[in-house]
Amino acid sequence: MNEGLVKIILGLIGLLGTIVTYVLVPYLKSKTTKEQRENIYFLVSLAVQAAEQIYIKPGQGEKKKEYVINYLNSRGIKLTVEDLNIFIEAAVKELNIIQDKALE
């Protein structure tokens, strides 16, 4: 992959992180209680970890996401797609950090 494209992609990831942090997270917090958010995040984290174990081949991101959403729906978690994406992305990021630390 071309180095310029990688830099653009990394820049976009940073921009999206900023948007999530300063726009979407406060909005989400206004719609749920702290305890509800903690419970949802706990369930999302479990589902993300399970999806990572079930779908181990590269390129199965959509299957993983579908698994997480189906699990949350089965638990009665009803959020907008945007809100679910925020929780899922945060859980994936946390899992990646944990995995990176384990490899050091």
N, C-alpha and C positions, 0 to 999 in steps of 0.2 A: 504494500500500500504506500502511496506517495506521502512523504513527510508533511507536506503542506495540508493535505486532507486530514491527516491525523491531528494536526494542530487545530484545524477548524472544528473537528468533532469534539476535541477536548474543550475548546472554548465554548461550544454549544452546551456541553454537559455542565460546565461551570455556570453558565447563564441560567439554565434550567434549575440548577440547585438554588441559585439566588432567588428566582421567582417562587419556587416552592417555599423557601424559608420566609420570605417577606410578604408574600401575598396569600398563598394557599393555606399555609399552616395556621395563620391567625383566623382565616375564614373557617377552617375546620374546627378550631378550638371554640369558636363562637356557637357552633351548632351542636356540640356534645359536651358532656361533663368530663372532668379529668378521669374519673374512674371508668367511664365508658370508653374513653380513648385508650386507657391503659389495657383494658380487657380486649378491645379490638386489636390493638397492636400485639398483644401476647398471642392471640389466635392467628393473626397474620404471620407472625414470626414462626410459629409452629408449622403452619401450612407451607411457608416458603422453604423451611428446612426439609419437610417431607417431600415437596416437589423436587428439590435439588437431589434427593436420594433416589427418587423414582425415575426421573428423566435425566440420565447422566450423559447422554450423547450431546455433542455440540449442536446448536441450531434448534433446540427444542424450547426456546423461551416462551413462545405462545402457548405450548402445551402446559408449561409450568404455571403460567399466569392463569390459564383456564382452570387448572387444578385448584389453585388458591381461591379463585373466585367461587367455584362450585362448592368448595369446603366452607367458605364463609357464608354462602347462601344457605347451605344445609344447617348451619348453626344459627340461622335467623339474623345474620348481620346484613342489613339493608342500607347501603351507602351508595352515593353516586359513583360513577366510573372514575371520576377525577379523584374523589376522596380515597377510593380503594387503591388507585394508582399511587397516591402519596404514601399510604401505609406499606404497600408492597415494595416500592422503591426504597423506602427507609429500611425495611427489614432485609432486603437484598444487600444494601450497602453495609449494614451491620454484620451480616453473615460474611460478606467478602472481607471486611476488616478482621474479623475473628479468624478466618481461614488464612489470611496473609500473616497474621501474628503467629499462627501455629507453624507456618512454614519457615519462619526465621530461625 
